[in-house]
Amino acid sequence: MKRAPTNYFLQFRRSDRGQPAGIDGKTANQTNIMNITMLAEAVNITGSLHVGLAALGAALGVGLIGMRASEAVGRNPGAATPILVQAILSTAFAEGIVFFAIFLVK
């Protein structure tokens, strides 16, 4: 009489080619290929994550620039033109970070 295995993850059987197979019936090569594929997908996800974080940082930066520029114009309306120029330049630099992140990932 065959005894039931105590730990199912440690039980292995031979496939028809003689290679060890896990309890799911997949050979070691199939398992390695799946692991490599999952690792490649994880790299793609983390690359996209970096772009998302750069976009989030740029969006926060643009919001803060707009908030402070409007506050500065409210305090000193005579300096509206120089403040507007600095705010536009700062916004362009903040959004440029996202483009660098996108081009460096792909």
Number of C-alpha atoms within 10 A of each C-alpha: 3 4 5 7 9 8 7 10 10 9 11 13 13 12 13 8 8 9 13 16 20 18 13 9 14 14 18 13 12 12 15 12 11 12 12 12 12 12 12 11 12 12 12 13 11 12 16 16 12 15 20 15 13 21 20 13 16 20 16 13 17 20 13 13 18 17 12 14 19 17 12 15 16 12 11 11 12 10 12 15 11 11 18 16 12 13 19 16 11 16 19 13 14 20 17 15 15 21 13 12 18 17 9 10 12 8
